[in-house]
């Protein structure tokens, strides 16, 4: 049976790095499925998203193209319904979303696991500053939001404060523990 795995966490926590590491590990395997988001901001080097302008996003939303949409930091984000619903024969469907969208998936699908990617506050601050996308006031807002609890039916907290390579190995192990069918390796 299909399990939806929602990856949430503050910006700068390393969600995209973990997902990229898992995608590289599983290589050309058909399981798990990694769902790409639609975002009204061009992706940076660490992301694998579809860029779409706000008008196109609005048109797709009106056409019920998305399972879930949200707005964050002046950008629109959406998860395409056809990719998730069309992957029902797969064991794991992974996607990075906002914590505000968890309920959209829990209402629609039976098996939903949320992985909250967390890091120590001082490390998150360092990563956000290094990234250079936000001003100090925006960084402080992100740090405050990171302290809010994540509400989910089935929640796994994953500490991504370690070395990235060790974190990726541990993240893959978490994914493999969610199903017995992730046996394909690169």
C-alpha positions in Angstrom: 0.0 0.0 0.0 1.2 3.5 -0.9 2.7 5.6 1.9 3.0 9.4 1.5 6.1 10.7 3.2 6.0 14.4 3.8 9.3 16.1 4.5 8.9 19.4 6.5 11.2 21.7 8.3 12.4 25.2 8.4 14.1 26.7 5.4 17.8 26.0 5.8 17.3 22.7 7.7 18.6 20.7 4.7 15.4 19.1 3.4 16.5 19.4 -0.2 20.0 18.1 0.5 18.5 15.0 2.2 16.1 14.4 -0.6 18.8 14.9 -3.2 21.0 12.4 -1.3 18.2 9.8 -1.2 17.4 10.4 -4.9 21.0 9.7 -5.7 21.1 6.6 -3.5 18.0 5.1 -5.0 19.2 6.0 -8.5 17.0 4.7 -11.3 14.8 2.7 -8.9 11.1 3.1 -9.4 10.6 3.2 -5.6 10.5 5.7 -3.9 8.9 8.3 -6.1 10.2 11.9 -5.5 7.6 14.5 -6.3 8.7 17.9 -7.6 7.0 21.0 -6.4 5.8 23.9 -8.6 7.2 27.2 -7.2 6.9 30.8 -8.4 10.6 31.3 -7.6 13.4 29.9 -9.8 15.1 27.0 -8.1 18.6 27.5 -6.7 21.4 25.0 -7.0 20.1 22.8 -4.1 16.5 22.4 -5.3 14.7 20.3 -7.9 11.5 22.2 -8.5 9.4 23.3 -11.5 9.5 27.1 -11.9 6.2 28.7 -12.9 5.1 32.3 -13.0 2.3 33.4 -10.7 -0.3 33.6 -13.5 0.4 30.1 -14.7 0.3 28.9 -11.1 -3.1 30.5 -10.6 -4.4 28.9 -13.8 -3.2 25.5 -12.7 -4.7 25.9 -9.2 -8.1 26.9 -10.7 -8.0 23.8 -12.9 -7.5 21.6 -9.7 -4.0 20.6 -10.9 -2.6 20.6 -7.3 -3.4 18.5 -4.3 -2.1 21.3 -2.0 -0.9 24.8 -2.4 0.5 27.3 0.0 2.2 30.7 0.1 5.5 31.3 1.9 7.9 34.2 1.8 6.2 35.8 -1.2 6.2 32.7 -3.3 3.5 30.2 -4.3 4.1 26.4 -3.9 2.0 23.5 -5.2 2.1 19.7 -5.3 0.7 18.2 -8.6 -2.1 15.8 -7.9 -1.5 13.6 -11.0 2.0 12.6 -9.9 0.9 11.5 -6.4 -2.3 9.9 -7.5 -0.6 8.3 -10.5 2.0 6.7 -8.3 -0.4 4.6 -6.2 1.4 1.3 -7.2 4.6 2.6 -5.6 5.4 1.9 -1.9 6.7 5.4 -1.0 5.9 8.8 -2.4 8.3 11.5 -1.0 7.7 15.2 -1.1 8.9 18.4 0.6 6.0 20.6 1.7 5.1 23.3 4.2 3.9 22.2 7.6 0.7 24.1 6.9 -0.1 21.6 4.1 0.2 18.4 6.2 -3.6 18.3 6.8 -4.3 18.4 3.0 -2.5 15.0 2.6 -3.8 13.5 5.9 -7.4 14.2 4.8 -6.8 12.6 1.4 -4.6 9.6 2.0 -4.7 6.8 4.6 -1.0 6.3 5.1 0.9 9.5 5.7 4.1 9.9 7.6 5.6 13.3 8.2 9.4 13.6 8.7 10.3 16.9 10.4 13.9 17.8 9.6 15.3 19.8 12.5 18.7 21.4 13.2 20.2 23.1 16.2 19.2 26.8 16.2 22.7 28.1 15.9 23.4 25.9 12.9 20.1 27.0 11.3 21.1 30.6 11.8 24.5 30.0 10.2 23.0 28.2 7.2 20.4 31.0 6.6 23.0 33.7 6.7 25.3 31.7 4.4 22.5 31.2 1.9 22.1 35.0 1.6 18.5 35.0 0.5 17.0 36.9 3.5 17.7 40.0 5.5 18.3 39.6 9.3 14.6 40.4 10.2 13.4 37.7 7.8 16.0 35.2 9.3 14.7 36.0 12.8 11.1 35.2 11.6 12.3 31.9 10.2 14.0 31.0 13.5 10.8 31.8 15.5 8.7 29.7 13.1 11.1 26.8 13.4 10.3 26.7 17.1 6.6 26.0 16.5 5.6 22.4 16.9 4.7 20.3 13.8 1.2 18.7 14.1 0.9 15.4 12.2 -0.8 12.0 12.7 2.5 10.1 12.4 5.6 12.3 13.0 9.2 11.4 12.9 11.7 14.0 14.0 15.0 13.8 12.1 18.0 15.7 13.4 20.0 17.0 10.5 22.7 18.8 12.6 25.4 16.3 11.7 27.7 16.0 8.8 25.7 15.9 5.6 27.0 12.5 4.4 26.1 10.9 7.8 22.8 12.6 7.8 22.0 11.3 4.3 22.8 7.7 5.3 20.6 8.1 8.4 17.8 9.6 6.4 17.9 6.7 3.9 17.7 4.3 6.8 14.6 6.1 8.1 13.0 5.7 4.6 13.9 2.0 4.4 12.4 1.4 7.8 9.1 2.8 6.6 8.6 0.0 4.1 10.0 -3.5 3.3 10.1 -2.8 -0.5 13.0 -0.3 -0.7 15.5 -2.9 -1.7 16.8 -1.4 -4.9 20.2 0.3 -4.5 22.4 2.1 -7.0 
